Amino acid sequence: MLDGVFAGVEGETPRFYPLRAPDDPDVAAVAETVSRRTQALWRKNGIGASDDGEAEDPLMRDTPWLAGLYAHAVRGRIATGPNTGKRLRTWGGSGESQDPEPSARRCANVDGFSVHANVSLPAHQRATLENLCRYMLRPPLAVERLERLPGGRLAYRMKTPWRDGTTHVIMSDDELVEKLVALVPAPRFHLVRYFGILASAAKQRPSIVPVPPPASHTESYGHRDSSEKEKPHARNYSWSQLMARIFAVDVLGCPRCGGRMRILAAIEDPSVARKILDCLGLPSRPPPVAPARGTDASKSPNCDGQAGHLR
């Protein structure tokens, strides 16, 4: 949201008036208002008030299995398998459900609704904005903190211990999959909504939207495809620009002379591609396909003893 308001006479460019930073009571008041009004809306639509009311929930009516995954995920419980309804196993903590007030400034929790208002981006700091967007778009888990235990279950190590001391969450393969599925948005559900002057249909929105940079604008790391120098800045980045922005790798820089490379042709014929790779001394054959981990092809009742050939 904006840290101020736009105001002005209709037909003129609105002027921005910054507001003071909110304090802890302001954020707590917002969280309390959101909680109260949301629960009132639920009661008005008959959602959650009784068993009959839950049937009126469109998500429960149209996709009950997905709704069940969501409900168990927010409670920290298992939704499928023989342990349905039980809490996920953890290491290092008391195992008790805790929902204390957050210790950070400008943060509040009210009946499960949380408001975090302690991050502010100064104007024109695009690099800081990009870092925040990357943080918001980070993967749901870090693979390097997921490990297989000797018993076959999975242990996921928290980046920082929870307030009750929990350091790891223990799950089976199926339980991990169901928690990942619970992160998938419901059908036709928008995760980001814009209000006020930022809404797409706001009349004065075009007057505050920044003008795109000129065609001579260069990307981060100082690299740009030579074939795009004379073209206006495209809305989407090319694959080489994305590689440079995300991985800090200039894929079009020659490792020998440091000059700029350009695409000459796209080789799609396998036989031609194999000849070129053989000439360059590079592998031209894909690695052999191995059987799935944790399975024995010779003991499988539906397998004739050769991996990949099923009856």
C-alpha positions as CSV (number, residue, x, y, z in Angstrom):
1,M,0.0,0.0,0.0
2,L,1.0,3.6,-0.3
3,D,2.6,5.5,2.5
4,G,0.5,8.5,1.8
5,V,-2.4,9.8,-0.3
6,F,-2.8,11.4,-3.8
7,A,-5.1,14.4,-3.9
8,G,-5.9,17.1,-6.5
9,V,-8.4,18.7,-8.7
10,E,-9.9,16.5,-11.4
11,G,-8.1,16.9,-14.7
12,E,-4.8,17.8,-13.1
13,T,-1.9,15.6,-12.0
14,P,-2.6,14.5,-8.4
15,R,-0.1,15.5,-5.8
16,F,1.3,13.0,-3.3
17,Y,1.1,13.8,0.4
18,P,3.2,11.5,2.6
19,L,1.9,10.3,5.9
20,R,3.7,9.6,9.1
21,A,4.9,6.0,9.7
22,P,2.3,3.9,11.6
23,D,3.1,3.0,15.2
24,D,2.3,-0.3,16.9
25,P,-1.3,0.7,18.1
26,D,-2.1,1.8,14.5
27,V,-1.1,-1.7,13.1
28,A,-3.0,-3.5,15.9
29,A,-6.1,-1.4,15.1
30,V,-5.9,-2.4,11.4
31,A,-5.5,-6.1,12.3
32,E,-8.4,-5.9,14.7
33,T,-10.6,-4.2,12.1
34,V,-9.7,-6.8,9.4
35,S,-10.4,-9.7,11.8
36,R,-13.8,-8.2,13.0
37,R,-15.1,-7.3,9.5
38,T,-13.9,-10.6,7.9
39,Q,-15.6,-12.7,10.5
40,A,-18.8,-10.6,10.2
41,L,-18.7,-11.2,6.4
42,W,-18.4,-15.0,7.1
43,R,-21.4,-14.9,9.4
44,K,-23.4,-12.9,6.9
45,N,-22.8,-15.5,4.2
46,G,-23.3,-18.5,6.6
47,I,-19.8,-19.7,6.3
48,G,-18.3,-21.5,9.4
49,A,-21.3,-20.8,11.6
50,S,-22.6,-24.4,11.4
51,D,-22.2,-27.6,9.5
52,D,-25.0,-26.4,7.2
53,G,-23.3,-23.1,6.7
54,E,-20.0,-24.7,5.5
55,A,-21.9,-26.1,2.5
56,E,-22.5,-22.6,1.3
57,D,-18.7,-22.0,0.9
58,P,-18.0,-22.0,-2.8
59,L,-14.6,-23.5,-2.3
60,M,-16.0,-26.3,-0.1
61,R,-18.8,-26.9,-2.6
62,D,-16.7,-26.9,-5.8
63,T,-13.4,-28.4,-4.6
64,P,-13.9,-30.0,-1.2
65,W,-10.6,-31.9,-1.3
66,L,-8.6,-28.7,-1.9
67,A,-10.6,-26.9,0.8
68,G,-9.7,-29.8,3.2
69,L,-6.0,-29.4,2.5
70,Y,-6.2,-25.7,3.2
71,A,-8.1,-26.2,6.5
72,H,-5.6,-28.8,7.7
73,A,-2.6,-26.8,6.6
74,V,-3.5,-23.7,8.6
75,R,-4.0,-25.9,11.6
76,G,-0.7,-27.7,11.2
77,R,-2.4,-31.0,10.9
78,I,-2.2,-34.0,8.4
79,A,-5.0,-34.2,5.8
80,T,-4.4,-37.5,4.2
81,G,-3.2,-41.0,5.0
82,P,-3.4,-43.1,8.2
83,N,-2.5,-40.1,10.4
84,T,-5.3,-37.8,9.2
85,G,-6.1,-35.2,11.8
86,K,-2.9,-35.6,13.8
87,R,-0.4,-32.8,14.2
88,L,2.9,-32.8,12.2
89,R,5.8,-34.1,14.2
90,T,8.5,-31.6,15.2
91,W,11.9,-31.5,16.8
92,G,13.2,-29.2,19.5
93,G,9.9,-27.6,20.6
94,S,7.2,-28.2,23.2
95,G,4.8,-29.3,20.5
96,E,2.1,-27.0,21.9
97,S,0.2,-24.6,19.6
98,Q,1.4,-21.1,20.2
99,D,0.3,-17.8,18.7
100,P,2.0,-15.1,20.6
101,E,2.2,-11.5,19.7
102,P,5.0,-10.8,17.2
103,S,8.1,-9.2,18.7
104,A,8.9,-7.1,15.6
105,R,7.7,-3.5,15.4
106,R,4.6,-2.6,13.5
107,C,3.3,-6.2,13.5
108,A,0.2,-7.6,15.0
109,N,-1.8,-10.9,15.1
110,V,-5.5,-10.9,15.9
111,D,-7.5,-14.2,15.7
112,G,-5.2,-15.6,13.0
113,F,-5.1,-12.4,11.0
114,S,-1.6,-10.9,10.8
115,V,-0.5,-7.5,9.6
116,H,3.2,-6.7,8.9
117,A,3.8,-3.0,8.2
118,N,7.5,-2.6,9.1
119,V,8.9,-2.5,5.6
120,S,9.0,0.7,3.7
121,L,10.5,1.4,0.2
122,P,11.7,5.0,-0.5
123,A,10.7,6.4,-3.8
124,H,12.9,5.7,-6.9
125,Q,14.9,2.9,-5.2
126,R,14.2,0.3,-7.9
127,A,16.9,-2.1,-6.7
128,T,15.3,-2.2,-3.2
129,L,11.9,-2.9,-4.8
130,E,13.3,-5.7,-6.9
131,N,14.9,-7.3,-3.8
132,L,11.5,-7.2,-2.0
133,C,9.8,-8.7,-5.0
134,R,12.4,-11.5,-5.1
135,Y,11.7,-12.1,-1.4
136,M,8.0,-12.4,-2.0
137,L,8.5,-14.7,-5.0
138,R,11.0,-17.0,-3.2
139,P,10.3,-20.8,-3.4
140,P,8.1,-22.3,-0.7
141,L,11.0,-24.2,0.8
142,A,14.8,-24.4,0.6
143,V,15.9,-27.8,-0.8
144,E,19.2,-27.6,1.0
145,R,17.4,-27.6,4.4
146,L,15.4,-30.8,3.5
147,E,17.0,-34.1,4.3
148,R,16.1,-37.8,4.3
149,L,16.2,-39.5,7.7
150,P,17.4,-43.1,8.2
151,G,13.8,-44.2,8.7
152,G,12.7,-42.9,5.4
153,R,10.9,-39.8,6.6
154,L,11.8,-36.2,5.7
155,A,13.1,-33.5,8.1
156,Y,12.9,-29.9,7.2
157,R,15.1,-27.5,9.2
158,M,13.7,-24.1,9.9
159,K,15.8,-21.1,9.0
160,T,15.4,-19.8,12.6
161,P,13.9,-21.7,15.5
162,W,10.2,-21.1,16.3
163,R,9.3,-19.3,19.5
164,D,8.6,-22.6,21.2
165,G,12.0,-23.9,20.3
166,T,11.0,-26.0,17.3
167,T,13.9,-26.5,14.8
168,H,12.7,-29.2,12.5
169,V,9.4,-30.5,11.0
170,I,9.1,-34.2,10.3
171,M,7.0,-35.4,7.4
172,S,6.5,-38.4,5.1
173,D,6.7,-37.9,1.3
174,D,2.9,-37.7,1.0
175,E,2.6,-35.2,3.8
176,L,5.2,-33.0,2.2
177,V,3.3,-33.1,-1.1
178,E,0.0,-32.2,0.6
179,K,1.6,-29.2,2.3
180,L,3.0,-28.0,-1.1
181,V,-0.4,-28.5,-2.7
182,A,-2.0,-26.3,0.0
183,L,0.2,-23.5,-1.3
184,V,-1.5,-23.6,-4.7
185,P,-4.1,-20.8,-5.0
186,A,-7.8,-21.8,-5.4
187,P,-9.1,-21.6,-9.0
188,R,-9.8,-18.1,-10.2
189,F,-8.5,-16.6,-7.0
190,H,-6.3,-13.5,-7.2
191,L,-3.4,-13.3,-4.8
192,V,-2.8,-9.5,-5.4
193,R,-5.5,-6.9,-5.4
194,Y,-5.2,-3.2,-6.0
195,F,-7.5,-0.6,-4.5
196,G,-8.0,3.2,-4.8
197,I,-5.9,5.0,-7.3
198,L,-3.8,1.9,-7.9
199,A,-6.8,-0.1,-9.2
200,S,-6.7,-0.9,-12.9
201,A,-10.0,1.0,-13.5
202,A,-9.1,4.1,-11.5
203,K,-9.5,7.3,-13.6
204,Q,-6.4,9.0,-12.3
205,R,-4.2,5.9,-12.4
206,P,-2.5,6.8,-15.7
207,S,-1.4,10.2,-14.2
208,I,0.7,8.5,-11.5
209,V,2.0,5.4,-13.4
210,P,5.7,6.0,-14.2
211,V,6.7,6.4,-17.8
212,P,8.7,3.5,-19.2
213,P,12.4,4.1,-19.6
214,P,13.7,5.2,-23.0
215,A,15.1,2.6,-25.5
216,S,18.7,3.5,-24.5
217,H,18.1,2.2,-21.0
218,T,20.6,-0.5,-20.1
219,E,20.0,-3.5,-17.8
220,S,21.8,-4.5,-14.6
221,Y,25.4,-5.8,-14.9
222,G,26.0,-3.5,-17.9
223,H,25.2,-6.2,-20.5
224,R,22.7,-6.0,-23.3
225,D,22.1,-8.1,-26.4
226,S,23.6,-6.1,-29.4
227,S,20.7,-7.1,-31.5
228,E,18.3,-5.2,-29.2
229,K,20.3,-1.9,-29.0
230,E,18.2,-0.2,-31.7
231,K,14.9,-1.6,-30.5
232,P,12.6,0.0,-27.9
233,H,12.7,-1.5,-24.5
234,A,10.4,-4.6,-24.6
235,R,7.9,-5.3,-21.8
236,N,9.4,-8.7,-21.2
237,Y,13.1,-9.5,-20.7
238,S,14.9,-11.8,-23.1
239,W,16.3,-15.1,-21.8
240,S,19.8,-13.7,-21.6
241,Q,18.7,-10.7,-19.6
242,L,16.8,-12.9,-17.2
243,M,19.8,-15.1,-16.6
244,A,21.9,-12.0,-15.9
245,R,19.4,-10.6,-13.4
246,I,18.6,-13.8,-11.6
247,F,21.9,-15.7,-11.6
248,A,24.3,-12.9,-12.3
249,V,25.6,-14.9,-15.3
250,D,26.3,-13.2,-18.7
251,V,25.5,-16.1,-21.0
252,L,26.3,-14.0,-24.1
253,G,29.8,-13.1,-22.9
254,C,32.5,-15.1,-24.7
255,P,34.6,-16.9,-22.1
256,R,37.7,-16.7,-24.3
257,C,37.9,-13.1,-25.6
258,G,35.2,-11.4,-23.4
259,G,33.4,-10.2,-26.5
260,R,29.6,-10.3,-27.2
261,M,28.1,-13.5,-28.7
262,R,25.0,-13.6,-30.9
263,I,22.7,-16.4,-31.9
264,L,23.4,-17.6,-35.5
265,A,21.0,-20.4,-35.8
266,A,18.8,-22.8,-33.8
267,I,19.8,-26.4,-34.4
268,E,16.7,-28.7,-34.1
269,D,17.8,-31.7,-36.1
270,P,19.3,-34.3,-33.6
271,S,21.7,-35.7,-36.1
272,V,23.2,-32.2,-36.9
273,A,23.4,-31.3,-33.2
274,R,25.2,-34.6,-32.4
275,K,27.8,-33.9,-35.1
276,I,28.5,-30.4,-33.8
277,L,28.8,-31.6,-30.2
278,D,31.1,-34.5,-31.3
279,C,33.3,-32.1,-33.2
280,L,33.6,-29.8,-30.1
281,G,34.3,-32.8,-27.9
282,L,31.1,-32.3,-25.9
283,P,28.7,-35.1,-24.8
284,S,26.3,-35.8,-27.5
285,R,24.3,-38.6,-25.8
286,P,21.9,-38.1,-22.9
287,P,22.7,-39.9,-19.7
288,P,21.2,-43.4,-19.3
289,V,17.8,-43.5,-17.6
290,A,18.0,-45.1,-14.1
291,P,15.2,-46.7,-12.2
292,A,13.3,-44.7,-9.6
293,R,15.0,-44.4,-6.2
294,G,13.8,-46.7,-3.5
295,T,12.4,-49.4,-5.9
296,D,13.7,-52.8,-7.0
297,A,12.7,-53.6,-10.6
298,S,13.3,-57.3,-10.1
299,K,10.9,-57.6,-7.2
300,S,8.1,-55.4,-8.7
301,P,5.0,-57.6,-9.4
302,N,4.2,-55.5,-12.5
303,C,7.7,-55.5,-14.0
304,D,9.5,-58.0,-16.2
305,G,12.9,-57.2,-14.5
306,Q,14.0,-54.4,-16.8
307,A,13.6,-50.9,-15.6
308,G,11.2,-48.8,-17.7
309,H,9.4,-51.8,-19.2
310,L,6.1,-52.5,-17.4
311,R,3.4,-54.9,-18.4
